[in-house]
Amino acid sequence: MNLHDRVIKVLRASRVFGALDEYVREDLARCLAFQDVRGGALVLREGEASDSMLFVVSGGLRVSRRDKAGGLNLYNEIRPGQSVGEVGLILQQSRTADVTAVRDSLLAVLNRASYEALLVRHPLALNRVFVQTIYDFMRHATAVQERHDAQTFVVVPLHEGAGADEVANSLVKAFAAQGRVHHLRPAAGRAHEVATMPAALEPDVHDDLEDRFDFLVYEAEASPSSWTRRAFRQADQVIFVASAGASNSMGELERRLTEEPGFPMKRKHLVLLHPATASTPDGVADWRSVREFERIYPLRRQHNGDFARLARFLTGTAVGVVLGGGGARGFAHLGVLRALEESGIPVDLVGGNSMGALIGAQYVCGVPLDEIRTRTQKFAAGGERPTLPVISLVSGRRVERDLKRMFGDTTIDDLWRPFFAAACNLSKGVTTVRDSGPLWQAVLASNSPAGLFPPVLDRGDLLVDGAILENVPVDAMRMRLGTPLEKRRGNGTIIAIDVDVRDSLSADPTLSRLSVWSTIKGYFSPDTHPSPGIGNILYSAGHIGGANQRARTIAQADHYLEPPVAEFSLMSYRRAQEISEVGYRYAMENIDQWTHLKASRQDTKN
């Protein structure tokens, strides 16, 4: 396809100019100048005069801004067929953000002089599309374009023998379950590819590959070769690979890539490759302390399920499950998890609060569902000692002791699947998410109702059960571009499970005040209007914020499940099996309606 035909194709796909008559598009195409830019080059600078607009013919651009603290926030990517800068050109405003080539790109540029000349020749047609553009801009409307864009990745070994070839091959296999995939290997050592492989990076060939495939996986070499640097520039996302236990010091290849102009624009991940027989991940915390990756993935060789999970994270199709608090009613979570497993819906990451954190932590540790039920019942039956009510009503020492026994020295970084526990930070008045550090401590903080248990200390801050602010912590799971890396967790489908039944809390309307006698009398007189005890009052007070957030929780979740567990009390631990069955039956009825998840089911075994 010659350059003119490629530009016409781009203009037809444009959300701004796609509605123009063909003769107007032809005239517009003749007014365009062309610009080749290397990946990482700054194309538009925030604050500069808007004297042109750009069409992406091939490659891609990334919109970004620096915040007041100097942090880099990444926003939308501009793909072939899309344009940028038209609003500033029309309104004669300064550029509102930086625009950088995320990979080698060919751009078509319409400058102000050509724009004004076109307006003279085609005033009605161009004013119509420009008015619509301004209207969409003022309404912050997002235009939806039905077009095919391949997702491109480069797998980069951080040292010799890192296993990047196995990661690339396994990713190709995992992507094949989602669509058409093409693997581009380095030419080194394969003479018959030397002549053809560099051509794969030429714009025309790359565009052809993007049209033919859904995923392009570039496999880099362990040296800063020409192939590695060019493959790096073509990729939207970079998957660095290191062997578990390898040094986390920066090598020559990584250092050279960080010097590439487009390095900050790339989404960057790290795979720590472990032996197939590894029982727990190794070194995750060490790497996190010296690098800033979007996510670190501990994977086991030859475990297809691990690589399938990686592929879902990379493509924004991971499934996150959020488990809310609710005492014994939380056993319904086990039924829902069982229903997901039987339906072939993967659980890629788990977050929870209170009882949901306790169950979720055991689940990501690989404990079977039936064993989680019996272990949790035994844990709940342990009781707790009253204490001098200066800080709390009970000491919390037994719960802390048993959580330490349950999880031992396991840290959240020692898990194959990501996990977090939510807690309310009383000192700062915000939800605090624990996604690193000792697992038992994260679960304890999430299971310490204010007033009933003493707060858990976190560098001087006081942490209690998160239900005060958000009982089903969906907000903590949701990932957004443009937010700091530490706030990015889930980036696909989010399933929220709410077991917090809204019990009525009231007293006999004939009473003028609550008393110890009226409350005790209610325990022994079924016909008497019950008066709330301190446990009921503290529970309701601790959950009122979460109850008020319910509408927001529902809106943020892709699927919101509320198993019918109202008939079970908060302390119905002996009825765990019944509660679990209620959750299972309810979930199975709802999962049958989730056509988009059912269509993308994958084998999560091995």
DAWO-V287554 format. One record per backbone hydrogen bond with DSSP energy under -1.0 kcal/mol. CO is the residue of the C=O (numbers start at 1). NH is the residue of the N-H. Records with the same first field share a line. If there is no record, write none. Layout:
BEGIN
CO->NH + NH
END
This chain:
BEGIN
2->6
3->7
4->8
5->9
6->10
7->11
8->12
9->13
14->18
17->20
21->25
22->26
23->27
24->28
25->29
26->30
28->31
29->32
33->109
35->107
37->105
38->41
41->101
44->99
45->48
48->95
49->51
51->112
53->110
54->84
55->108
56->81
58->106
60->102 + 103
61->78
62->100
63->75
64->98
65->73
67->70
71->67
73->65
76->63
78->61
79->82
82->56
84->54
85->89
86->90
87->91
88->92 + 93
95->47
98->64
99->43 + 44
100->62
101->40
105->37
106->57 + 58
107->35
108->55
109->33
110->53
111->115
112->116
113->117
114->118
115->119
116->120
117->121
118->122
122->126
123->127
124->128
125->129
126->130
127->131
128->132
129->133
130->134
131->135
132->136
133->137
134->138
135->139
136->141
137->140
145->147
151->216
152->236 + 237
153->218
154->239
155->220
156->241
159->162
163->167
164->168
165->169
166->170
167->171
168->172
169->173
170->174
171->175
172->176
174->177
175->178 + 179
180->214 + 215
182->217
184->219
187->190
190->193
193->197
197->200
198->201
199->202
202->206
203->207
204->208
205->209
206->210
207->211
208->212
209->213
214->151
215->182
216->153
217->184
218->155
223->225
225->229
226->230
227->231
228->232
229->233
230->234
236->267
237->154
238->269
239->156
240->271
241->158
242->273
243->246
251->255
252->256
253->257
254->258
257->260
260->263
262->265
263->266
267->238
268->294
269->240
270->297
271->242
272->299
273->244
274->301
275->278
283->287
284->288
285->289
287->290 + 291
295->270
297->272
299->274
300->303
303->307
304->308
305->309
306->310
307->311
308->312
309->313
310->314
311->315
312->317
313->316
318->493
319->348 + 349
320->495
321->351
322->497
323->353
326->329
327->330
328->331
329->332
330->333
332->336
333->337
334->338
335->339
336->340
337->341
338->342
339->343
340->345
341->344
349->321
350->420
351->323
352->422
353->356
354->358
355->359
356->360
357->361
358->362
359->363
360->364
362->367
363->366
368->372
369->373
370->374
371->375
372->376
373->377
374->378
375->379
376->380
377->381
379->382
385->395
388->390
393->387
396->400
397->401
398->402
399->403
400->404
401->405
402->406
403->407
404->408
407->410
410->439
411->414
412->415
418->350
420->352
421->434
423->432
424->426 + 464
425->429 + 430
430->425
432->423
434->421
437->412
438->442
439->443
440->444
441->445
442->446
448->465
449->453
451->393
452->394
456->463
458->461
461->458
462->426
463->456
464->424
465->468
466->469 + 470
467->546
472->474
474->478
477->490
480->483
484->487
485->488
493->320
494->558 + 559
495->322
496->561
497->324
499->501
501->503
508->511
515->519
516->520
517->521
518->522
521->525
525->528
533->537
534->538
535->539
536->540
537->541
538->542
539->543
543->547
544->548
545->549
547->550
549->553
550->554
551->555
552->556
553->557
559->496
561->498
563->565
565->568
569->572
570->328
571->573
572->575
573->576
575->579
576->580
577->581
578->582
579->583
580->584
581->585
582->586
583->587
584->588
585->589
586->590
587->591
588->592
590->593
591->594
593->595
594->598
595->599
598->601
END
